[in-house]
């Protein structure tokens, strides 16, 4: 049973000050991406958002997360990017995540 802890996929939140906090965890990547999308939906409701989906070497899962976020969020701008290998050293190549910012905050950067 102790070995099953290593199969958990943590879902973390990083606030504007760079502080990390745990949101939840799931046993599969699919469930963790759904939990991530639902967390963001609950946090931002229907506000227009600028979303950047990030991944290590996991582009197909990043596409899946993008599709799930399109269904749950009001996306004004959507990008997909590969993360820096430096971050991948800490997380492994299977990382998938999203950076989400209210669009009105970023409007002048488009």
N, C-alpha and C positions, 0 to 999 in steps of 0.2 A: 504493500500500500504506500509506503514512503516514496517509492520510485515514481508513483503517479503524480507527485507534486512537480516533477520536472517537465511534465507535459502541459502544464498550465500556461496559457497565453495571457500575460498581464496587459491590462489596459491602463495607461497612465495619462495624466493631464499635466501639462506644463503651463503655469500661469505667466502673466506678463513680467513678473520678477524672476522668472527662471526656476521657481519652486516646483518640484515634482510632487504629485500626490497620486495615490492609487484610486482608480475609478471602480474597477472590478477585474475579474479574470474569467477566462473560459477555457474549456478543454480542447477546442478546435479553433483553427484560424477563422473558419466561416462564422462560428458563433461569436468570436471576439469582434469581427468586423460588424456584425449585426448589433452587438452591444454598443460599439463605438458610434454607429450611426444613430441608434436610439438615444444615446446620451446627448449627442449634438442636437438632435431634434428637440429633446426636452429642454435643453439649455437655450436654444436660439429660436425655437418655434418657426415662424414664417418670415423672419427678418431676412432681407437679401444678404447673402454671404459671399465672400471671396474664399474659395476652397482650393488648397493645393494638396493633392494626394501624393504621398511620398513612399518610396520603397527602396529596398536594397537591391537584390537580384530577384524580384518577385513581381515583375510587371503584370502578369496575368491576374494575380490577386489584387493588385492596385486597380486594375480595370474593374474587377468585381466590386471593390469598395466604392469606386467612382459611381458605378451604376446604382448601388444601394443609397449613396448620399444624394444622388439626383432624385430619387424617389421620396426622400425624407426631408430634404432641405430646399429652401428657395435659393438656388445658386445663381448669382449674378455673373461670376467668373469662375472657371474651373481650369486648373492646370494639373499636370502630372509630372513629377520629377524624381530622379534617382537621388538618394541621399549620398552624402559624402562617405567614402570608405572609412574615414576616421570614426564616424558614428557607428558604422557597421561593425567595427572592431568590438564595440561594447554590446551590440545587440544581436549580432549574427546577420547573415545575408537575407534571412527571411522576414525582415521587418517590413511592416506596412502600417501607415498612419496617415493622418490628415492634419494640416494646419488650417485653421478656420478663423476668419476675421470678418466682422461686420463690414459690408461693402462700403457703407458711407464713410467709414474711417479711412479706407484706402482709395477712395474714388479718384483723387488727384494723381495717383501713381499709375493709372491705366494708360 
